[in-house]
Amino acid sequence: MVGMNPQSLFDTNSTNSKEFIQNQIVKCIDLAKGGVHGVLYVASVKNRFTAEEAAVLDSLQLLFGPDIINYMVVVFTGGDELVNDGVTFQDYLNDCTPQLEDVLRRCSMRTVLFDNKTTSQTMKEKQTTELIKQIENIMAKNGGKPYSNELLRQAQENSEKILGRQTSRAEPGRAYEEEVERVTAEHIKQLNAMVEEKMQATIKTYEEKLAHEQAARRKAEKTTEDTLQLSKELQKTQNKSENSCLHKFRNYASEKLASMGCTIM
């Protein structure tokens, strides 16, 4: 099972450097190289869910494949805050942002709420049981097969190859331990190279999508501004036209009345 915090993953503007994030992803892949039974997408009810956090889901699908979402559960923390505010979890979900609503829809509404401050053992066990139940439902839905993709399979193959060479080269002892350290470092190095290449492609795709969305938003804003400006110009033209017509009518009426010996005051 893999857990991730959308507020830090792929956020190279945060205090976490790109290298740190990459190393964390490598660790996840190394631990899950045999396959993933569940992915925990962690969010807090204390913070407003933003478009940037929702974009993490797209990034994960680019990195691990589109079907990773079929193994995902959205885990909300801060349940105690909802209790203090007198808000039910369902009320919170009903009033969530469009971005969060989209994430929940794509995850088939698989959610679990955790109360971080509870001291009740019964509550802790209930929360854990609910999470395990969600993972079991995912496994049943996917025929009991763990999720894997090219990245995870390559990690598994590399690990098996390296470990195979390791066991054939050294006998138990100090030399064996040194060989284990060496091949482990080689395995992690290869994983880093794989993840770096995939991350570069993922970040590039994400940046291109973001630039496209920003361009579309600017175009929409420009269109709105142009429409408002045109509306103002039309209103000015209409006012001028009305004033001109009124002026001509007054002149015409004055001439007519003058010819009849009358005057407009």
Stockholm file with secondary structure:
# STOCKHOLM 1.0

chainA/1-265         MVGMNPQSLFDTNSTNSKEFIQNQIVKCIDLAKGGVHGVLYVASVKNRFTAEEAAVLDSLQLLFGPDIINYMVVVFTGGDELVNDGVTFQDYLNDCTPQLEDVLRRCSMRTVLFDNKTTSQTMKEKQTTELIKQIENIMAKNGGKPYSNELLRQAQENSEKILGRQTSRAEPGRAYEEEVERVTAEHIKQLNAMVEEKMQATIKTYEEKLAHEQAARRKAEKTTEDTLQLSKELQKTQNKSENSCLHKFRNYASEKLASMGCTIM
#=GR chainA/1-265 SS CEEECTTTTTCTTSSSCHHHHHHHHHHHHHHTTTCBSCEEEEEETTSCCCHHHHHHHHHHHHHHCGGGGGGEEEEEECHHHHHHHTCCHHHHHHTCCHHHHHHHHHTTTCEEEECTTCCCHHHHHHHHHHHHHHHHHHHHHTTTCCBCCHHHHHHHHHHHHHHHHHHHHCCTTHHHHHHHHHHHHHHHHHHHHHHHHHHHHHHHHHHHHHHHHHHHHHHHHHHHHHHHHHHHHHHHHHHHHHHHHHHHHHHHHHHHHHHTTCCCC
#=GC SS_cons         CEEECTTTTTCTTSSSCHHHHHHHHHHHHHHTTTCBSCEEEEEETTSCCCHHHHHHHHHHHHHHCGGGGGGEEEEEECHHHHHHHTCCHHHHHHTCCHHHHHHHHHTTTCEEEECTTCCCHHHHHHHHHHHHHHHHHHHHHTTTCCBCCHHHHHHHHHHHHHHHHHHHHCCTTHHHHHHHHHHHHHHHHHHHHHHHHHHHHHHHHHHHHHHHHHHHHHHHHHHHHHHHHHHHHHHHHHHHHHHHHHHHHHHHHHHHHHHTTCCCC
//
